[in-house]
Amino acid sequence: MPPPHSKLQRPDLLHRTFAACLLLKALNALLELGTAAILWLIAPGSVGPWLRTLTAGELAEDPKDLFANWLVAAGGRYSAHTQHFAILYLLFHGTIKLVLVFLLWRRKPWAYPLSAGVLALFLAYLLIRWSQTHAVVLVPLAGFDLVLIGLILRENRRIKLGPVNP
């Protein structure tokens, strides 16, 4: 009998990790589509005043609060153009991710390299945005996509060749 954490159990763990990552990616895609729908309903001119009202109490306590001041500044920059870009980006990005996850769940052989390639393009875009903005939130998103690309390629190899030894 193999020890509890042997190489024989590792591919099963990686397969379960792959399935969990696909579920997270699907939930993220649905969140993006829902966010796009909500943005569609919000008048751009109402965002700034709403954020000022939302942060007023915090800024009264601490006028130097970085996050509250960032929200107020972001609300001041939020325009119809910004809204349209955000809606289109979220619709495009969310729809593509949802389709890719669906194809991977259906185990379409051609979906594995396609998904890895598309995620690599999304990853490249994230890294370009990070180099321009240094937004910390992009780092874990990029890391997740990088791990998922590796899991997709490994799952593709597992399906084509049978069990893979690490």
ZIURPE-V71613 format. One line per field, one symbol per residue. ss: DSSP state (A for helix, B for strand, O for the rest). burial: b if it has 16 or more other C-alpha atoms within 10 Angstrom, else e. Layout:
# ZIURPE-V71613
ss = ???
burial = ???
This chain:
# ZIURPE-V71613
ss = OOOOOOAAAAAAAAAAAAAAAAAAAAAAAAAAAAAAAAAAAOOAAAAAAAAAAAAAAAAAAOOOOAAAAAAAAAAAAOOAAAAAAAAAAAAAAAAAAAAAAAAAAOOOAAAAAAAAAAAAAAAAAAAAAAAAAOOOAAAAAAAAAAAAAAAAAAAAAAAAAOOOOO
burial = eeeeeeeeeebeeebeebbebbeebbeebbebbebbeebeeeebeebbeebbeebbeebeeeeeeeebbebbeebeebbeeebeebbeebbeebbbbbebbebbeeeeeebbeebbebbbeebeebbeebeeeeeeebeeebebbbebbebbebbbeeeeeeeeee
